[in-house]
Amino acid sequence: MELSYDPIWDESGELRRGCTVREALAWLTRFGGRTAGEPVTVNGAVYKIGRLLYGPERPDVADKPIAFVCDGYYHQLNFSV
C-alpha cells in the first residue's frame, strides 16, 4: 500500500465502498495520521485503534465496511458501520 492510494476516499472525494474500519485505521497509522494508542469511535462506542488492529479479541466492527465518516471534535475519528 502506498501513500498515493487512499483506502477511505476515492479520486473524486467520495467514500470508497467496501473499505473496512481496520483497513482505514491501518492506512492512517502506517502513514502517521494516527497511533495505536489513540481512541476511535465506531457506532458510538470508543475503542483504542490498536485493539481494532491487533487485539487478539478484535471487535467485529473492525472488519465491517464503513458506511460513513462522522464529524467529531478536534482530531477525533468517528466511523459508522
N, CA, C and O atoms as CSV, one atom per row, in Angstrom:
chain,resi,resn,atom,element,x,y,z
A,1,MET,N,N,0.861,-1.162,0.000
A,1,MET,CA,C,0.000,0.000,0.000
A,1,MET,C,C,0.911,1.229,0.000
A,1,MET,O,O,1.820,1.324,0.825
A,2,GLU,N,N,0.686,2.125,-0.876
A,2,GLU,CA,C,1.499,3.335,-0.955
A,2,GLU,C,C,0.686,4.547,-0.532
A,2,GLU,O,O,-0.543,4.505,-0.470
A,3,LEU,N,N,1.401,5.625,-0.243
A,3,LEU,CA,C,0.745,6.831,0.249
A,3,LEU,C,C,-0.246,7.407,-0.753
A,3,LEU,O,O,-1.256,7.985,-0.351
A,4,SER,N,N,0.017,7.262,-2.039
A,4,SER,CA,C,-0.882,7.828,-3.039
A,4,SER,C,C,-2.226,7.094,-3.097
A,4,SER,O,O,-3.199,7.635,-3.620
A,5,TYR,N,N,-2.289,5.883,-2.570
A,5,TYR,CA,C,-3.552,5.141,-2.531
A,5,TYR,C,C,-4.222,5.398,-1.189
A,5,TYR,O,O,-3.626,5.153,-0.140
A,6,ASP,N,N,-5.434,5.882,-1.215
A,6,ASP,CA,C,-6.205,6.152,-0.012
A,6,ASP,C,C,-7.378,5.177,0.015
A,6,ASP,O,O,-8.268,5.266,-0.831
A,7,PRO,N,N,-7.397,4.233,0.987
A,7,PRO,CA,C,-8.482,3.253,1.017
A,7,PRO,C,C,-9.826,3.834,1.445
A,7,PRO,O,O,-10.865,3.201,1.259
A,8,ILE,N,N,-9.809,5.044,2.022
A,8,ILE,CA,C,-11.044,5.628,2.536
A,8,ILE,C,C,-11.785,6.440,1.478
A,8,ILE,O,O,-13.000,6.310,1.328
A,9,TRP,N,N,-11.052,7.277,0.747
A,9,TRP,CA,C,-11.669,8.177,-0.236
A,9,TRP,C,C,-11.183,7.842,-1.635
A,9,TRP,O,O,-10.002,7.555,-1.830
A,10,ASP,N,N,-12.080,7.876,-2.608
A,10,ASP,CA,C,-11.675,7.630,-3.994
A,10,ASP,C,C,-11.189,8.934,-4.631
A,10,ASP,O,O,-11.109,9.969,-3.969
A,11,GLU,N,N,-10.869,8.868,-5.908
A,11,GLU,CA,C,-10.298,10.016,-6.618
A,11,GLU,C,C,-11.233,11.216,-6.692
A,11,GLU,O,O,-10.779,12.352,-6.827
A,12,SER,N,N,-12.530,10.971,-6.605
A,12,SER,CA,C,-13.494,12.066,-6.677
A,12,SER,C,C,-13.895,12.594,-5.294
A,12,SER,O,O,-14.757,13.466,-5.186
A,13,GLY,N,N,-13.265,12.061,-4.236
A,13,GLY,CA,C,-13.554,12.524,-2.887
A,13,GLY,C,C,-14.728,11.841,-2.224
A,13,GLY,O,O,-15.183,12.271,-1.164
A,14,GLU,N,N,-15.226,10.778,-2.839
A,14,GLU,CA,C,-16.337,10.017,-2.271
A,14,GLU,C,C,-15.796,8.873,-1.418
A,14,GLU,O,O,-14.690,8.383,-1.647
A,15,LEU,N,N,-16.586,8.455,-0.436
A,15,LEU,CA,C,-16.218,7.335,0.406
A,15,LEU,C,C,-16.070,6.081,-0.454
A,15,LEU,O,O,-16.977,5.733,-1.211
A,16,ARG,N,N,-14.941,5.411,-0.338
A,16,ARG,CA,C,-14.677,4.204,-1.138
A,16,ARG,C,C,-15.505,3.042,-0.586
A,16,ARG,O,O,-15.386,2.701,0.591
A,17,ARG,N,N,-16.323,2.447,-1.411
A,17,ARG,CA,C,-17.183,1.332,-0.984
A,17,ARG,C,C,-16.347,0.123,-0.582
A,17,ARG,O,O,-15.375,-0.232,-1.248
A,18,GLY,N,N,-16.746,-0.498,0.522
A,18,GLY,CA,C,-16.100,-1.725,0.956
A,18,GLY,C,C,-14.900,-1.533,1.864
A,18,GLY,O,O,-14.355,-2.516,2.365
A,19,CYS,N,N,-14.473,-0.306,2.093
A,19,CYS,CA,C,-13.335,-0.058,2.980
A,19,CYS,C,C,-13.763,-0.382,4.413
A,19,CYS,O,O,-14.738,0.178,4.914
A,20,THR,N,N,-13.035,-1.286,5.069
A,20,THR,CA,C,-13.369,-1.642,6.445
A,20,THR,C,C,-12.693,-0.698,7.423
A,20,THR,O,O,-11.750,0.015,7.078
A,21,VAL,N,N,-13.189,-0.708,8.635
A,21,VAL,CA,C,-12.600,0.110,9.694
A,21,VAL,C,C,-11.131,-0.256,9.860
A,21,VAL,O,O,-10.285,0.630,9.981
A,22,ARG,N,N,-10.819,-1.536,9.868
A,22,ARG,CA,C,-9.434,-1.983,10.048
A,22,ARG,C,C,-8.532,-1.510,8.916
A,22,ARG,O,O,-7.407,-1.082,9.175
A,23,GLU,N,N,-8.990,-1.575,7.670
A,23,GLU,CA,C,-8.188,-1.098,6.537
A,23,GLU,C,C,-7.903,0.393,6.653
A,23,GLU,O,O,-6.781,0.840,6.413
A,24,ALA,N,N,-8.927,1.162,7.022
A,24,ALA,CA,C,-8.753,2.611,7.155
A,24,ALA,C,C,-7.771,2.941,8.266
A,24,ALA,O,O,-6.898,3.792,8.096
A,25,LEU,N,N,-7.911,2.267,9.408
A,25,LEU,CA,C,-7.020,2.541,10.531
A,25,LEU,C,C,-5.594,2.088,10.252
A,25,LEU,O,O,-4.645,2.749,10.671
A,26,ALA,N,N,-5.430,0.972,9.550
A,26,ALA,CA,C,-4.088,0.511,9.185
A,26,ALA,C,C,-3.395,1.545,8.305
A,26,ALA,O,O,-2.213,1.833,8.493
A,27,TRP,N,N,-4.121,2.097,7.355
A,27,TRP,CA,C,-3.547,3.107,6.467
A,27,TRP,C,C,-3.200,4.373,7.253
A,27,TRP,O,O,-2.127,4.947,7.069
A,28,LEU,N,N,-4.113,4.807,8.132
A,28,LEU,CA,C,-3.878,6.023,8.912
A,28,LEU,C,C,-2.700,5.874,9.870
A,28,LEU,O,O,-1.945,6.828,10.059
A,29,THR,N,N,-2.524,4.709,10.474
A,29,THR,CA,C,-1.392,4.522,11.384
A,29,THR,C,C,-0.091,4.318,10.623
A,29,THR,O,O,0.966,4.760,11.073
A,30,ARG,N,N,-0.154,3.666,9.499
A,30,ARG,CA,C,1.064,3.421,8.719
A,30,ARG,C,C,1.690,4.722,8.216
A,30,ARG,O,O,2.914,4.850,8.182
A,31,PHE,N,N,0.870,5.664,7.834
A,31,PHE,CA,C,1.386,6.903,7.270
A,31,PHE,C,C,1.370,8.066,8.257
A,31,PHE,O,O,1.443,9.225,7.848
A,32,GLY,N,N,1.274,7.770,9.554
A,32,GLY,CA,C,1.479,8.778,10.577
A,32,GLY,C,C,0.307,9.637,10.963
A,32,GLY,O,O,0.472,10.577,11.741
A,33,GLY,N,N,-0.867,9.355,10.452
A,33,GLY,CA,C,-2.027,10.164,10.812
A,33,GLY,C,C,-2.570,9.840,12.186
A,33,GLY,O,O,-3.189,10.692,12.825
A,34,ARG,N,N,-2.351,8.638,12.645
A,34,ARG,CA,C,-2.864,8.167,13.934
A,34,ARG,C,C,-1.863,7.205,14.560
A,34,ARG,O,O,-0.950,6.720,13.891
A,35,THR,N,N,-2.046,6.932,15.866
A,35,THR,CA,C,-1.217,5.940,16.558
A,35,THR,C,C,-2.139,4.891,17.171
A,35,THR,O,O,-3.336,5.121,17.344
A,36,ALA,N,N,-1.565,3.745,17.495
A,36,ALA,CA,C,-2.351,2.639,18.037
A,36,ALA,C,C,-2.982,2.961,19.387
A,36,ALA,O,O,-3.979,2.342,19.760
A,37,GLY,N,N,-2.424,3.912,20.122
A,37,GLY,CA,C,-2.956,4.247,21.435
A,37,GLY,C,C,-4.088,5.247,21.430
A,37,GLY,O,O,-4.675,5.520,22.477
A,38,GLU,N,N,-4.411,5.802,20.269
A,38,GLU,CA,C,-5.465,6.819,20.188
A,38,GLU,C,C,-6.850,6.182,20.148
A,38,GLU,O,O,-7.012,5.056,19.675
A,39,PRO,N,N,-7.849,6.913,20.649
A,39,PRO,CA,C,-9.223,6.395,20.584
A,39,PRO,C,C,-9.863,6.652,19.227
A,39,PRO,O,O,-9.509,7.594,18.519
A,40,VAL,N,N,-10.801,5.802,18.890
A,40,VAL,CA,C,-11.629,5.975,17.697
A,40,VAL,C,C,-13.045,5.570,18.103
A,40,VAL,O,O,-13.231,4.636,18.884
A,41,THR,N,N,-14.028,6.269,17.577
A,41,THR,CA,C,-15.416,5.955,17.892
A,41,THR,C,C,-16.052,5.250,16.700
A,41,THR,O,O,-16.004,5.746,15.574
A,42,VAL,N,N,-16.642,4.098,16.958
A,42,VAL,CA,C,-17.335,3.333,15.922
A,42,VAL,C,C,-18.740,3.041,16.436
A,42,VAL,O,O,-18.915,2.370,17.453
A,43,ASN,N,N,-19.729,3.550,15.725
A,43,ASN,CA,C,-21.138,3.391,16.121
A,43,ASN,C,C,-21.385,3.835,17.559
A,43,ASN,O,O,-22.187,3.226,18.268
A,44,GLY,N,N,-20.708,4.879,17.987
A,44,GLY,CA,C,-20.914,5.423,19.321
A,44,GLY,C,C,-20.076,4.795,20.419
A,44,GLY,O,O,-20.042,5.320,21.531
A,45,ALA,N,N,-19.402,3.693,20.146
A,45,ALA,CA,C,-18.543,3.040,21.135
A,45,ALA,C,C,-17.092,3.446,20.892
A,45,ALA,O,O,-16.650,3.536,19.747
A,46,VAL,N,N,-16.352,3.692,21.977
A,46,VAL,CA,C,-14.965,4.130,21.865
A,46,VAL,C,C,-14.032,2.930,22.021
A,46,VAL,O,O,-14.160,2.140,22.957
A,47,TYR,N,N,-13.084,2.814,21.075
A,47,TYR,CA,C,-12.071,1.757,21.087
A,47,TYR,C,C,-10.700,2.388,20.920
A,47,TYR,O,O,-10.584,3.480,20.365
A,48,LYS,N,N,-9.663,1.715,21.394
A,48,LYS,CA,C,-8.291,2.106,21.063
A,48,LYS,C,C,-8.009,1.546,19.671
A,48,LYS,O,O,-8.411,0.428,19.352
A,49,ILE,N,N,-7.321,2.324,18.853
A,49,ILE,CA,C,-7.017,1.889,17.491
A,49,ILE,C,C,-6.285,0.560,17.496
A,49,ILE,O,O,-6.583,-0.315,16.683
A,50,GLY,N,N,-5.327,0.397,18.406
A,50,GLY,CA,C,-4.562,-0.848,18.480
A,50,GLY,C,C,-5.424,-2.068,18.731
A,50,GLY,O,O,-5.134,-3.143,18.205
A,51,ARG,N,N,-6.470,-1.929,19.518
A,51,ARG,CA,C,-7.381,-3.058,19.779
A,51,ARG,C,C,-8.099,-3.477,18.501
A,51,ARG,O,O,-8.307,-4.666,18.261
A,52,LEU,N,N,-8.479,-2.496,17.679
A,52,LEU,CA,C,-9.164,-2.813,16.426
A,52,LEU,C,C,-8.209,-3.385,15.386
A,52,LEU,O,O,-8.629,-4.140,14.509
A,53,LEU,N,N,-6.929,-3.032,15.474
A,53,LEU,CA,C,-5.951,-3.522,14.509
A,53,LEU,C,C,-5.295,-4.827,14.928
A,53,LEU,O,O,-5.170,-5.750,14.124
A,54,TYR,N,N,-4.874,-4.905,16.188
A,54,TYR,CA,C,-4.000,-6.002,16.608
A,54,TYR,C,C,-4.549,-6.878,17.714
A,54,TYR,O,O,-3.986,-7.937,17.989
A,55,GLY,N,N,-5.613,-6.476,18.348
A,55,GLY,CA,C,-6.108,-7.204,19.518
A,55,GLY,C,C,-6.465,-8.647,19.227
A,55,GLY,O,O,-7.042,-8.952,18.183
A,56,PRO,N,N,-6.117,-9.549,20.160
A,56,PRO,CA,C,-6.464,-10.965,19.962
A,56,PRO,C,C,-7.975,-11.183,19.977
A,56,PRO,O,O,-8.485,-12.127,19.373
A,57,GLU,N,N,-8.673,-10.306,20.669
A,57,GLU,CA,C,-10.134,-10.382,20.704
A,57,GLU,C,C,-10.698,-9.154,20.005
A,57,GLU,O,O,-11.471,-8.390,20.583
A,58,ARG,N,N,-10.299,-8.980,18.759
A,58,ARG,CA,C,-10.700,-7.812,17.977
A,58,ARG,C,C,-12.224,-7.775,17.826
A,58,ARG,O,O,-12.832,-8.774,17.441
A,59,PRO,N,N,-12.844,-6.625,18.129
A,59,PRO,CA,C,-14.300,-6.499,17.971
A,59,PRO,C,C,-14.721,-6.699,16.506
A,59,PRO,O,O,-13.962,-6.395,15.585
A,60,ASP,N,N,-15.912,-7.201,16.313
A,60,ASP,CA,C,-16.441,-7.455,14.970
A,60,ASP,C,C,-16.504,-6.198,14.104
A,60,ASP,O,O,-16.396,-6.284,12.881
A,61,VAL,N,N,-16.677,-5.031,14.728
A,61,VAL,CA,C,-16.796,-3.796,13.947
A,61,VAL,C,C,-15.532,-3.492,13.150
A,61,VAL,O,O,-15.586,-2.735,12.180
A,62,ALA,N,N,-14.399,-4.065,13.537
A,62,ALA,CA,C,-13.134,-3.806,12.838
A,62,ALA,C,C,-13.186,-4.267,11.377
A,62,ALA,O,O,-12.552,-3.667,10.509
A,63,ASP,N,N,-13.933,-5.317,11.118
A,63,ASP,CA,C,-13.976,-5.881,9.767
A,63,ASP,C,C,-15.253,-5.548,9.007
A,63,ASP,O,O,-15.546,-6.165,7.984
A,64,LYS,N,N,-16.003,-4.586,9.497
A,64,LYS,CA,C,-17.215,-4.155,8.786
A,64,LYS,C,C,-16.904,-2.966,7.894
A,64,LYS,O,O,-16.074,-2.128,8.245
A,65,PRO,N,N,-17.564,-2.884,6.741
A,65,PRO,CA,C,-17.350,-1.733,5.855
A,65,PRO,C,C,-17.870,-0.444,6.485
A,65,PRO,O,O,-18.879,-0.441,7.191
A,66,ILE,N,N,-17.172,0.634,6.219
A,66,ILE,CA,C,-17.561,1.938,6.732
A,66,ILE,C,C,-18.760,2.456,5.939
A,66,ILE,O,O,-18.723,2.504,4.709
A,67,ALA,N,N,-19.813,2.840,6.640
A,67,ALA,CA,C,-20.985,3.416,5.981
A,67,ALA,C,C,-20.761,4.901,5.745
A,67,ALA,O,O,-21.061,5.420,4.670
A,68,PHE,N,N,-20.237,5.577,6.749
A,68,PHE,CA,C,-19.844,6.973,6.580
A,68,PHE,C,C,-18.913,7.396,7.706
A,68,PHE,O,O,-18.885,6.788,8.776
A,69,VAL,N,N,-18.158,8.444,7.443
A,69,VAL,CA,C,-17.243,9.027,8.420
A,69,VAL,C,C,-17.964,10.226,9.015
A,69,VAL,O,O,-18.427,11.108,8.292
A,70,CYS,N,N,-18.054,10.248,10.336
A,70,CYS,CA,C,-18.786,11.311,11.027
A,70,CYS,C,C,-17.835,12.422,11.443
A,70,CYS,O,O,-16.655,12.182,11.699
A,71,ASP,N,N,-18.353,13.618,11.506
A,71,ASP,CA,C,-17.585,14.735,12.052
A,71,ASP,C,C,-17.522,14.596,13.562
A,71,ASP,O,O,-18.471,14.139,14.199
A,72,GLY,N,N,-16.405,14.993,14.118
A,72,GLY,CA,C,-16.256,14.954,15.571
A,72,GLY,C,C,-15.484,16.155,16.045
A,72,GLY,O,O,-15.229,17.090,15.287
A,73,TYR,N,N,-15.121,16.121,17.285
A,73,TYR,CA,C,-14.307,17.194,17.836
A,73,TYR,C,C,-12.912,17.145,17.239
A,73,TYR,O,O,-12.574,16.207,16.517
A,74,TYR,N,N,-12.115,18.135,17.532
A,74,TYR,CA,C,-10.760,18.251,17.004
A,74,TYR,C,C,-10.003,16.935,17.135
A,74,TYR,O,O,-9.874,16.397,18.235
A,75,HIS,N,N,-9.515,16.429,16.045
A,75,HIS,CA,C,-8.671,15.225,15.941
A,75,HIS,C,C,-9.390,13.953,16.434
A,75,HIS,O,O,-8.732,12.959,16.743
A,76,GLN,N,N,-10.704,13.974,16.508
A,76,GLN,CA,C,-11.467,12.794,16.903
A,76,GLN,C,C,-11.924,12.078,15.652
A,76,GLN,O,O,-12.416,12.710,14.718
A,77,LEU,N,N,-11.768,10.781,15.622
A,77,LEU,CA,C,-12.138,9.986,14.457
A,77,LEU,C,C,-13.386,9.196,14.763
A,77,LEU,O,O,-13.421,8.456,15.746
A,78,ASN,N,N,-14.426,9.335,13.934
A,78,ASN,CA,C,-15.714,8.673,14.153
A,78,ASN,C,C,-16.147,7.962,12.876
A,78,ASN,O,O,-16.190,8.555,11.798
A,79,PHE,N,N,-16.468,6.678,13.020
A,79,PHE,CA,C,-16.982,5.893,11.904
A,79,PHE,C,C,-18.361,5.380,12.233
A,79,PHE,O,O,-18.689,5.168,13.400
A,80,SER,N,N,-19.164,5.178,11.218
A,80,SER,CA,C,-20.427,4.474,11.362
A,80,SER,C,C,-20.381,3.310,10.388
A,80,SER,O,O,-20.059,3.483,9.213
A,81,VAL,N,N,-20.704,2.123,10.883
A,81,VAL,CA,C,-20.668,0.928,10.024
A,81,VAL,C,C,-22.027,0.288,9.937
A,81,VAL,O,O,-22.189,-0.726,9.260
